Amino acid sequence: MKKALITGISGQDGSYLAELLLKKGYDVHGIVRRASTFNTERIDHLAHRLTIHHGDLSDSGNIGRLLGKVRPDEIYHLGAQSHVRVSFDIPEYTANVTGLGTLRLLEIIRDIGLRTKFYQASSSEMFGKTAEFPQTEETPFYPRSPYGCAKVFSFWVAKNYREGHGMFTVNGILFNHESPRRGKTFVTRKITRGLSRIVLGLDEKLYLGNLDAKRDWGYAKDYVEGMWRMLQQKKPDDYILATGETHSVREFAEEAAKCLGIRLEWRGKGVKEKGIDRKTGKVIIEVDPRFFRPAEVDILIGDPSKARKELGWVAKTKFKDLVRMMTEADLKAEKRNARE
């Protein structure tokens, strides 16, 4: 039986990946940060089938003891401070965990002589202010946030340990991938949850940042399959996982509204732009400059042709289906919460 270790197992991707690996017969171990409140709701339904360890990517001693004890065949490094906007507020912590955390893991693997395959969760945010569309594995990086910079560092560290020490390390450059398990502070969940609460009469307005930002949005459950396929290859390499389509935040809001029976009409420009419910005439979406990034990434769109050709991977879930899935899940959850 293969043994896998997932850092960040309690997150969106970690929970879907844990489900996938369990179905494939793996012995699945995960690392979660110890906290004063419970933060494992995404994997609670798997608790009896997982081995959970408490650890912190900023603590080399702790991580070293865990790796020496578990000695996994595959490591999926998903743990990070992963909120781009928040990284501007806590840049040092982001660099320490998201950047140096990868280096700590790889150096421990090298130091103890652990023969394992290592997946590094890279990000489309590394491309940032790129002038090349769509982005490929050869597109130069131009990160526009502390998070993006930390991910670029991790990408090159993983590649250097592959080339310099002969380690099996791969970089999965994943474009935005969402699901009903996405954190509530991420814009997609803010939209689907916020509009659901408005429909139920629990809130009056939804406040968003840059409505014109365009992203390549896919379904997280599709993407963890690609992660696994990368580690099954004979030789390590780097791959982009994306849909090859891009949609704006405004489009995402419009599609979510349609799922709830709302027809949006936009009035105004810039920070004064408002989304109005055509049926009621009420303003239900406003722009709040507090949610703008100091340095914006205007558009990201990935070219997944290498993953399609070499891994046999494709994004199965379409944009509209993803938005509907998330909206229906949030509407159901908010109805349940309202009854309680």
Secondary structure as a PSIPRED ss2 file (coil, helix, strand):
# PSIPRED VFORMAT (PSIPRED V4.0)

   1 M C   1.000  0.000  0.000
   2 K C   1.000  0.000  0.000
   3 K E   0.000  0.000  1.000
   4 A E   0.000  0.000  1.000
   5 L E   0.000  0.000  1.000
   6 I E   0.000  0.000  1.000
   7 T E   0.000  0.000  1.000
   8 G C   1.000  0.000  0.000
   9 I C   1.000  0.000  0.000
  10 S C   1.000  0.000  0.000
  11 G C   1.000  0.000  0.000
  12 Q H   0.000  1.000  0.000
  13 D H   0.000  1.000  0.000
  14 G H   0.000  1.000  0.000
  15 S H   0.000  1.000  0.000
  16 Y H   0.000  1.000  0.000
  17 L H   0.000  1.000  0.000
  18 A H   0.000  1.000  0.000
  19 E H   0.000  1.000  0.000
  20 L H   0.000  1.000  0.000
  21 L H   0.000  1.000  0.000
  22 L H   0.000  1.000  0.000
  23 K H   0.000  1.000  0.000
  24 K C   1.000  0.000  0.000
  25 G C   1.000  0.000  0.000
  26 Y C   1.000  0.000  0.000
  27 D E   0.000  0.000  1.000
  28 V E   0.000  0.000  1.000
  29 H E   0.000  0.000  1.000
  30 G E   0.000  0.000  1.000
  31 I E   0.000  0.000  1.000
  32 V E   0.000  0.000  1.000
  33 R C   1.000  0.000  0.000
  34 R C   1.000  0.000  0.000
  35 A C   1.000  0.000  0.000
  36 S C   1.000  0.000  0.000
  37 T C   1.000  0.000  0.000
  38 F C   1.000  0.000  0.000
  39 N C   1.000  0.000  0.000
  40 T C   1.000  0.000  0.000
  41 E C   1.000  0.000  0.000
  42 R C   1.000  0.000  0.000
  43 I C   1.000  0.000  0.000
  44 D H   0.000  1.000  0.000
  45 H H   0.000  1.000  0.000
  46 L H   0.000  1.000  0.000
  47 A H   0.000  1.000  0.000
  48 H H   0.000  1.000  0.000
  49 R H   0.000  1.000  0.000
  50 L C   1.000  0.000  0.000
  51 T E   0.000  0.000  1.000
  52 I E   0.000  0.000  1.000
  53 H E   0.000  0.000  1.000
  54 H E   0.000  0.000  1.000
  55 G C   1.000  0.000  0.000
  56 D C   1.000  0.000  0.000
  57 L C   1.000  0.000  0.000
  58 S C   1.000  0.000  0.000
  59 D C   1.000  0.000  0.000
  60 S H   0.000  1.000  0.000
  61 G H   0.000  1.000  0.000
  62 N H   0.000  1.000  0.000
  63 I H   0.000  1.000  0.000
  64 G H   0.000  1.000  0.000
  65 R H   0.000  1.000  0.000
  66 L H   0.000  1.000  0.000
  67 L H   0.000  1.000  0.000
  68 G H   0.000  1.000  0.000
  69 K H   0.000  1.000  0.000
  70 V H   0.000  1.000  0.000
  71 R C   1.000  0.000  0.000
  72 P C   1.000  0.000  0.000
  73 D C   1.000  0.000  0.000
  74 E E   0.000  0.000  1.000
  75 I E   0.000  0.000  1.000
  76 Y E   0.000  0.000  1.000
  77 H E   0.000  0.000  1.000
  78 L C   1.000  0.000  0.000
  79 G C   1.000  0.000  0.000
  80 A C   1.000  0.000  0.000
  81 Q C   1.000  0.000  0.000
  82 S C   1.000  0.000  0.000
  83 H C   1.000  0.000  0.000
  84 V H   0.000  1.000  0.000
  85 R H   0.000  1.000  0.000
  86 V H   0.000  1.000  0.000
  87 S H   0.000  1.000  0.000
  88 F H   0.000  1.000  0.000
  89 D H   0.000  1.000  0.000
  90 I C   1.000  0.000  0.000
  91 P H   0.000  1.000  0.000
  92 E H   0.000  1.000  0.000
  93 Y H   0.000  1.000  0.000
  94 T H   0.000  1.000  0.000
  95 A H   0.000  1.000  0.000
  96 N H   0.000  1.000  0.000
  97 V H   0.000  1.000  0.000
  98 T H   0.000  1.000  0.000
  99 G H   0.000  1.000  0.000
 100 L H   0.000  1.000  0.000
 101 G H   0.000  1.000  0.000
 102 T H   0.000  1.000  0.000
 103 L H   0.000  1.000  0.000
 104 R H   0.000  1.000  0.000
 105 L H   0.000  1.000  0.000
 106 L H   0.000  1.000  0.000
 107 E H   0.000  1.000  0.000
 108 I H   0.000  1.000  0.000
 109 I H   0.000  1.000  0.000
 110 R H   0.000  1.000  0.000
 111 D H   0.000  1.000  0.000
 112 I H   0.000  1.000  0.000
 113 G C   1.000  0.000  0.000
 114 L C   1.000  0.000  0.000
 115 R C   1.000  0.000  0.000
 116 T C   1.000  0.000  0.000
 117 K E   0.000  0.000  1.000
 118 F E   0.000  0.000  1.000
 119 Y E   0.000  0.000  1.000
 120 Q E   0.000  0.000  1.000
 121 A E   0.000  0.000  1.000
 122 S E   0.000  0.000  1.000
 123 S E   0.000  0.000  1.000
 124 S H   0.000  1.000  0.000
 125 E H   0.000  1.000  0.000
 126 M H   0.000  1.000  0.000
 127 F C   1.000  0.000  0.000
 128 G C   1.000  0.000  0.000
 129 K C   1.000  0.000  0.000
 130 T C   1.000  0.000  0.000
 131 A C   1.000  0.000  0.000
 132 E C   1.000  0.000  0.000
 133 F C   1.000  0.000  0.000
 134 P C   1.000  0.000  0.000
 135 Q E   0.000  0.000  1.000
 136 T C   1.000  0.000  0.000
 137 E C   1.000  0.000  0.000
 138 E C   1.000  0.000  0.000
 139 T C   1.000  0.000  0.000
 140 P C   1.000  0.000  0.000
 141 F C   1.000  0.000  0.000
 142 Y C   1.000  0.000  0.000
 143 P C   1.000  0.000  0.000
 144 R C   1.000  0.000  0.000
 145 S C   1.000  0.000  0.000
 146 P H   0.000  1.000  0.000
 147 Y H   0.000  1.000  0.000
 148 G H   0.000  1.000  0.000
 149 C H   0.000  1.000  0.000
 150 A H   0.000  1.000  0.000
 151 K H   0.000  1.000  0.000
 152 V H   0.000  1.000  0.000
 153 F H   0.000  1.000  0.000
 154 S H   0.000  1.000  0.000
 155 F H   0.000  1.000  0.000
 156 W H   0.000  1.000  0.000
 157 V H   0.000  1.000  0.000
 158 A H   0.000  1.000  0.000
 159 K H   0.000  1.000  0.000
 160 N H   0.000  1.000  0.000
 161 Y H   0.000  1.000  0.000
 162 R H   0.000  1.000  0.000
 163 E H   0.000  1.000  0.000
 164 G H   0.000  1.000  0.000
 165 H H   0.000  1.000  0.000
 166 G C   1.000  0.000  0.000
 167 M C   1.000  0.000  0.000
 168 F E   0.000  0.000  1.000
 169 T E   0.000  0.000  1.000
 170 V E   0.000  0.000  1.000
 171 N E   0.000  0.000  1.000
 172 G E   0.000  0.000  1.000
 173 I E   0.000  0.000  1.000
 174 L E   0.000  0.000  1.000
 175 F C   1.000  0.000  0.000
 176 N C   1.000  0.000  0.000
 177 H E   0.000  0.000  1.000
 178 E E   0.000  0.000  1.000
 179 S C   1.000  0.000  0.000
 180 P C   1.000  0.000  0.000
 181 R C   1.000  0.000  0.000
 182 R C   1.000  0.000  0.000
 183 G C   1.000  0.000  0.000
 184 K C   1.000  0.000  0.000
 185 T C   1.000  0.000  0.000
 186 F C   1.000  0.000  0.000
 187 V H   0.000  1.000  0.000
 188 T H   0.000  1.000  0.000
 189 R H   0.000  1.000  0.000
 190 K H   0.000  1.000  0.000
 191 I H   0.000  1.000  0.000
 192 T H   0.000  1.000  0.000
 193 R H   0.000  1.000  0.000
 194 G H   0.000  1.000  0.000
 195 L H   0.000  1.000  0.000
 196 S H   0.000  1.000  0.000
 197 R H   0.000  1.000  0.000
 198 I H   0.000  1.000  0.000
 199 V H   0.000  1.000  0.000
 200 L C   1.000  0.000  0.000
 201 G C   1.000  0.000  0.000
 202 L C   1.000  0.000  0.000
 203 D C   1.000  0.000  0.000
 204 E C   1.000  0.000  0.000
 205 K C   1.000  0.000  0.000
 206 L E   0.000  0.000  1.000
 207 Y E   0.000  0.000  1.000
 208 L E   0.000  0.000  1.000
 209 G C   1.000  0.000  0.000
 210 N C   1.000  0.000  0.000
 211 L C   1.000  0.000  0.000
 212 D C   1.000  0.000  0.000
 213 A C   1.000  0.000  0.000
 214 K E   0.000  0.000  1.000
 215 R E   0.000  0.000  1.000
 216 D C   1.000  0.000  0.000
 217 W C   1.000  0.000  0.000
 218 G E   0.000  0.000  1.000
 219 Y E   0.000  0.000  1.000
 220 A H   0.000  1.000  0.000
 221 K H   0.000  1.000  0.000
 222 D H   0.000  1.000  0.000
 223 Y H   0.000  1.000  0.000
 224 V H   0.000  1.000  0.000
 225 E H   0.000  1.000  0.000
 226 G H   0.000  1.000  0.000
 227 M H   0.000  1.000  0.000
 228 W H   0.000  1.000  0.000
 229 R H   0.000  1.000  0.000
 230 M H   0.000  1.000  0.000
 231 L H   0.000  1.000  0.000
 232 Q C   1.000  0.000  0.000
 233 Q C   1.000  0.000  0.000
 234 K C   1.000  0.000  0.000
 235 K C   1.000  0.000  0.000
 236 P C   1.000  0.000  0.000
 237 D C   1.000  0.000  0.000
 238 D E   0.000  0.000  1.000
 239 Y E   0.000  0.000  1.000
 240 I E   0.000  0.000  1.000
 241 L E   0.000  0.000  1.000
 242 A C   1.000  0.000  0.000
 243 T C   1.000  0.000  0.000
 244 G C   1.000  0.000  0.000
 245 E C   1.000  0.000  0.000
 246 T C   1.000  0.000  0.000
 247 H E   0.000  0.000  1.000
 248 S E   0.000  0.000  1.000
 249 V H   0.000  1.000  0.000
 250 R H   0.000  1.000  0.000
 251 E H   0.000  1.000  0.000
 252 F H   0.000  1.000  0.000
 253 A H   0.000  1.000  0.000
 254 E H   0.000  1.000  0.000
 255 E H   0.000  1.000  0.000
 256 A H   0.000  1.000  0.000
 257 A H   0.000  1.000  0.000
 258 K H   0.000  1.000  0.000
 259 C H   0.000  1.000  0.000
 260 L C   1.000  0.000  0.000
 261 G C   1.000  0.000  0.000
 262 I C   1.000  0.000  0.000
 263 R C   1.000  0.000  0.000
 264 L E   0.000  0.000  1.000
 265 E E   0.000  0.000  1.000
 266 W E   0.000  0.000  1.000
 267 R E   0.000  0.000  1.000
 268 G C   1.000  0.000  0.000
 269 K C   1.000  0.000  0.000
 270 G H   0.000  1.000  0.000
 271 V H   0.000  1.000  0.000
 272 K H   0.000  1.000  0.000
 273 E C   1.000  0.000  0.000
 274 K E   0.000  0.000  1.000
 275 G E   0.000  0.000  1.000
 276 I E   0.000  0.000  1.000
 277 D E   0.000  0.000  1.000
 278 R C   1.000  0.000  0.000
 279 K C   1.000  0.000  0.000
 280 T C   1.000  0.000  0.000
 281 G C   1.000  0.000  0.000
 282 K C   1.000  0.000  0.000
 283 V E   0.000  0.000  1.000
 284 I E   0.000  0.000  1.000
 285 I E   0.000  0.000  1.000
 286 E E   0.000  0.000  1.000
 287 V E   0.000  0.000  1.000
 288 D C   1.000  0.000  0.000
 289 P H   0.000  1.000  0.000
 290 R H   0.000  1.000  0.000
 291 F H   0.000  1.000  0.000
 292 F C   1.000  0.000  0.000
 293 R C   1.000  0.000  0.000
 294 P C   1.000  0.000  0.000
 295 A C   1.000  0.000  0.000
 296 E C   1.000  0.000  0.000
 297 V C   1.000  0.000  0.000
 298 D C   1.000  0.000  0.000
 299 I E   0.000  0.000  1.000
 300 L C   1.000  0.000  0.000
 301 I C   1.000  0.000  0.000
 302 G E   0.000  0.000  1.000
 303 D C   1.000  0.000  0.000
 304 P C   1.000  0.000  0.000
 305 S H   0.000  1.000  0.000
 306 K H   0.000  1.000  0.000
 307 A H   0.000  1.000  0.000
 308 R H   0.000  1.000  0.000
 309 K H   0.000  1.000  0.000
 310 E H   0.000  1.000  0.000
 311 L C   1.000  0.000  0.000
 312 G C   1.000  0.000  0.000
 313 W C   1.000  0.000  0.000
 314 V C   1.000  0.000  0.000
 315 A C   1.000  0.000  0.000
 316 K C   1.000  0.000  0.000
 317 T C   1.000  0.000  0.000
 318 K C   1.000  0.000  0.000
 319 F H   0.000  1.000  0.000
 320 K H   0.000  1.000  0.000
 321 D H   0.000  1.000  0.000
 322 L H   0.000  1.000  0.000
 323 V H   0.000  1.000  0.000
 324 R H   0.000  1.000  0.000
 325 M H   0.000  1.000  0.000
 326 M H   0.000  1.000  0.000
 327 T H   0.000  1.000  0.000
 328 E H   0.000  1.000  0.000
 329 A H   0.000  1.000  0.000
 330 D H   0.000  1.000  0.000
 331 L H   0.000  1.000  0.000
 332 K H   0.000  1.000  0.000
 333 A H   0.000  1.000  0.000
 334 E H   0.000  1.000  0.000
 335 K H   0.000  1.000  0.000
 336 R H   0.000  1.000  0.000
 337 N H   0.000  1.000  0.000
 338 A H   0.000  1.000  0.000
 339 R H   0.000  1.000  0.000
 340 E C   1.000  0.000  0.000
